[in-house]
Amino acid sequence: MGELARLFNEDSGMGADLTVVPVQGWRRRQLGPETGLPWVPPSPNMPTFETALVYPGGCLLEGTNLSEGRGTDAPFLTVGAPYIDPRKWLDAIPADMLAGIRAEPVTFRPRAIPGVVSQPKYRGEACRGLRLTVTDRERFQPIPLAVAMLCAARQLWPERFTMSKYLDKLWGNEVLRGMVSEGYGPGEILATCAEAIARFESVRDKYLRYQ
């Protein structure tokens, strides 16, 4: 957070009177459980550290008519919809985008959970989909997996799968929604981000405080 604060403050020219106190004893490659600190959910729908690993990509499902698992015991790790055939969906996802994760067919029924969610997608309806388990935190890439899921759903169920403009807000522009609609594959979609990612990485380098 301190690194981001400095980037926002200096790169955008905000010029706020900012002081960042560095964290002691933390390394960049060190993930939450490795710190020995307890997990404190930042949101009712992020109850575990594993949820946080999947969320950067899993949140994209919120801009579609796929359930992102709200109303289950494992939000963002449980995904699907009433029209999904789990095996067909899984088979249509490129193997390299399943690296570091185990995906198993599951049937679930979203429900209201007091203090967590009152009106989840498909409340009370039987949904079929996938239960995700992260097996290798180093290899798993949540955004490529989520993009592949959207492309596969569009390919297999073009009359049932839908996306909303909310997806544009989650992605940052209309490119993802447009390319999925036009039948592009996940590799082609992700390639459109390469230049922007490289540009961001070159900007962020001078703001990194941790090794």
Backbone torsions as a table, in degrees:
resi	resn	phi	psi	omega
1	MET	NA	-37.0	178.7
2	GLY	-65.8	-40.0	178.1
3	GLU	-63.2	-44.8	178.7
4	LEU	-63.1	-40.9	179.7
5	ALA	-58.9	-43.6	178.8
6	ARG	-65.8	-41.3	178.7
7	LEU	-61.2	-50.2	-179.4
8	PHE	-60.3	-42.8	-174.4
9	ASN	-68.5	-42.5	-174.4
10	GLU	-91.8	-43.9	-175.7
11	ASP	-70.0	-31.4	179.9
12	SER	-89.8	-6.7	179.4
13	GLY	78.0	19.4	180.0
14	MET	-62.4	-43.7	176.0
15	GLY	68.5	31.8	178.5
16	ALA	-71.7	157.8	175.6
17	ASP	-78.7	92.2	-168.8
18	LEU	-112.9	132.1	172.5
19	THR	-123.7	126.4	177.9
20	VAL	-112.6	123.0	177.2
21	VAL	-95.6	112.6	-176.4
22	PRO	-63.8	147.2	173.8
23	VAL	-76.7	140.0	177.7
24	GLN	-99.4	140.7	172.8
25	GLY	82.3	12.8	-179.6
26	TRP	-114.3	142.6	176.8
27	ARG	-120.7	150.1	-172.4
28	ARG	-57.4	-37.6	-177.5
29	ARG	-81.3	-1.4	-177.2
30	GLN	-83.7	120.4	179.4
31	LEU	-92.7	168.9	-173.5
32	GLY	-45.5	-57.4	-176.8
33	PRO	-61.1	-25.4	-178.0
34	GLU	-74.4	-11.7	178.7
35	THR	-81.5	-17.9	-176.4
36	GLY	81.0	1.9	179.8
37	LEU	-87.5	150.4	178.9
38	PRO	-71.1	149.8	176.2
39	TRP	-77.4	125.2	176.3
40	VAL	-113.6	110.0	-176.7
41	PRO	-57.1	122.5	176.8
42	PRO	-77.0	-10.5	-179.6
43	SER	-153.3	149.3	177.3
44	PRO	-58.0	-25.7	-179.0
45	ASN	-98.2	17.7	172.2
46	MET	-129.7	66.1	-171.0
47	PRO	-75.1	-17.7	-177.2
48	THR	-133.7	162.6	176.8
49	PHE	-62.8	-36.8	179.5
50	GLU	-61.1	-35.7	176.3
51	THR	-59.5	-41.7	-179.1
52	ALA	-64.2	-32.8	178.5
53	LEU	-65.7	-37.2	-176.6
54	VAL	-84.2	-28.8	-170.3
55	TYR	-55.0	-40.0	-177.7
56	PRO	-54.3	-30.6	175.2
57	GLY	-98.5	-39.3	-176.5
58	GLY	-60.1	-28.2	-180.0
59	CYS	-64.3	-21.9	179.8
60	LEU	-63.1	-27.7	179.9
61	LEU	-65.4	-19.5	178.7
62	GLU	-65.7	-20.4	177.8
63	GLY	-93.6	18.1	179.6
64	THR	-133.9	-179.6	174.7
65	ASN	-95.9	21.1	168.0
66	LEU	-87.0	140.0	174.7
67	SER	-74.5	131.8	175.6
68	GLU	-91.9	11.9	174.3
69	GLY	91.4	2.6	173.6
70	ARG	-62.1	138.0	-175.7
71	GLY	91.9	8.7	172.9
72	THR	-121.9	175.7	178.8
73	ASP	-78.4	-8.5	-178.0
74	ALA	-137.9	69.3	179.5
75	PRO	-60.3	143.7	-179.9
76	PHE	70.0	-13.4	171.5
77	LEU	-101.2	-9.2	177.3
78	THR	-121.5	115.8	-173.9
79	VAL	-136.0	147.6	178.5
80	GLY	161.0	-160.8	-179.4
81	ALA	-169.6	164.5	-179.7
82	PRO	-60.0	-27.6	-175.5
83	TYR	-90.8	-1.5	-174.3
84	ILE	-80.2	137.0	166.8
85	ASP	-102.4	106.0	-171.6
86	PRO	-55.3	-42.6	-176.9
87	ARG	-66.5	-43.4	178.2
88	LYS	-63.5	-41.4	-179.6
89	TRP	-62.0	-46.8	-178.7
90	LEU	-64.7	-41.2	-179.1
91	ASP	-66.1	-24.4	-177.7
92	ALA	-86.3	-5.9	179.2
93	ILE	-90.2	125.0	-179.9
94	PRO	-54.8	138.7	-175.5
95	ALA	-58.5	-35.8	-177.0
96	ASP	-69.1	-19.9	178.8
97	MET	-89.2	-0.3	174.3
98	LEU	-103.5	9.0	-179.7
99	ALA	-61.1	133.9	175.7
100	GLY	79.1	10.7	-179.4
101	ILE	-143.9	146.3	173.6
102	ARG	-106.2	127.6	179.9
103	ALA	-118.8	122.4	-176.7
104	GLU	-125.0	141.1	177.2
105	PRO	-58.0	141.6	-179.0
106	VAL	-148.8	151.2	170.8
107	THR	-116.9	133.2	-178.4
108	PHE	-144.2	161.3	-178.2
109	ARG	-132.0	99.9	-178.9
110	PRO	-57.3	142.8	-178.3
111	ARG	-139.1	161.2	173.6
112	ALA	-72.1	135.9	177.8
113	ILE	-126.0	112.3	-177.0
114	PRO	-52.9	131.9	179.1
115	GLY	79.3	-2.1	-178.4
116	VAL	-122.7	-57.6	179.4
117	VAL	-155.4	137.3	-178.4
118	SER	-104.4	-33.2	-177.3
119	GLN	-132.5	70.4	178.7
120	PRO	-69.2	157.1	173.9
121	LYS	-55.4	138.9	176.3
122	TYR	58.4	36.8	-180.0
123	ARG	-54.3	125.4	177.9
124	GLY	79.7	-4.4	-179.3
125	GLU	-97.0	146.6	176.9
126	ALA	-75.0	122.7	178.0
127	CYS	-114.7	147.8	173.8
128	ARG	-118.0	146.0	-178.4
129	GLY	-179.3	-140.0	-174.3
130	LEU	-128.4	142.8	172.3
131	ARG	-106.5	120.7	-174.1
132	LEU	-99.3	137.3	175.6
133	THR	-132.6	120.0	179.5
134	VAL	-75.2	122.7	-178.4
135	THR	-107.4	-21.0	-179.5
136	ASP	-145.2	101.4	-174.7
137	ARG	-65.7	-25.0	-178.8
138	GLU	-75.6	-37.2	-174.7
139	ARG	-90.1	-27.1	-175.2
140	PHE	-66.3	133.0	178.1
141	GLN	-126.6	103.3	-171.9
142	PRO	-66.0	-36.3	-176.5
143	ILE	-71.7	-47.7	174.9
144	PRO	-56.2	-39.4	178.9
145	LEU	-62.8	-46.8	-178.5
146	ALA	-63.1	-42.4	178.4
147	VAL	-61.9	-41.9	178.4
148	ALA	-63.3	-37.2	177.7
149	MET	-63.1	-43.5	179.8
150	LEU	-64.7	-44.4	-179.5
151	CYS	-62.4	-42.2	-179.5
152	ALA	-65.9	-41.6	178.9
153	ALA	-63.9	-40.7	178.4
154	ARG	-65.9	-39.2	-180.0
155	GLN	-67.2	-42.6	-173.7
156	LEU	-83.1	-35.7	-174.8
157	TRP	-131.5	61.7	-175.2
158	PRO	-62.0	-24.1	-180.0
159	GLU	-87.4	-14.2	-175.9
160	ARG	-110.2	-38.9	-176.4
161	PHE	-74.5	131.0	179.2
162	THR	-133.9	156.7	177.0
163	MET	-129.6	151.4	179.2
164	SER	-114.3	169.3	178.0
165	LYS	-67.0	-14.3	176.0
166	TYR	-62.0	-29.0	177.3
167	LEU	-61.2	-33.8	178.4
168	ASP	-62.4	-37.9	179.1
169	LYS	-68.3	-39.1	-179.1
170	LEU	-68.7	-36.8	-178.1
171	TRP	-85.2	-29.8	-179.8
172	GLY	108.2	-13.0	176.3
173	ASN	-164.9	-173.5	-175.8
174	GLU	-90.3	0.1	-172.4
175	VAL	-61.2	-48.8	-177.4
176	LEU	-58.9	-52.1	-177.9
177	ARG	-60.8	-41.9	-178.7
178	GLY	-66.3	-44.2	-177.2
179	MET	-71.6	-36.5	175.7
180	VAL	-63.1	-43.5	179.7
181	SER	-60.6	-34.7	-177.5
182	GLU	-86.1	-0.1	174.2
183	GLY	88.7	15.3	177.1
184	TYR	-69.7	154.5	178.2
185	GLY	-86.2	165.5	-177.5
186	PRO	-61.7	-37.0	179.3
187	GLY	-61.9	-40.9	179.5
188	GLU	-66.6	-38.8	179.9
189	ILE	-67.7	-46.4	-178.4
190	LEU	-64.7	-29.9	179.7
191	ALA	-63.7	-25.9	-179.6
192	THR	-69.7	-15.0	-178.7
193	CYS	-93.1	-12.9	-169.6
194	ALA	-57.8	-45.7	-177.4
195	GLU	-64.9	-42.9	-179.6
196	ALA	-66.1	-38.2	178.4
197	ILE	-64.1	-44.9	179.2
198	ALA	-62.0	-38.9	179.4
199	ARG	-66.1	-43.3	178.8
200	PHE	-63.4	-42.8	-178.0
201	GLU	-63.6	-34.6	178.7
202	SER	-70.2	-32.3	178.8
203	VAL	-73.6	-42.0	-173.1
204	ARG	-71.7	-22.3	-173.4
205	ASP	-51.4	-42.2	-175.6
206	LYS	-75.7	-8.0	-179.2
207	TYR	-102.7	-2.9	-179.3
208	LEU	-74.2	129.6	-177.3
209	ARG	-111.3	-11.7	-175.4
210	TYR	-118.8	146.8	179.5
211	GLN	-91.6	NA	NA
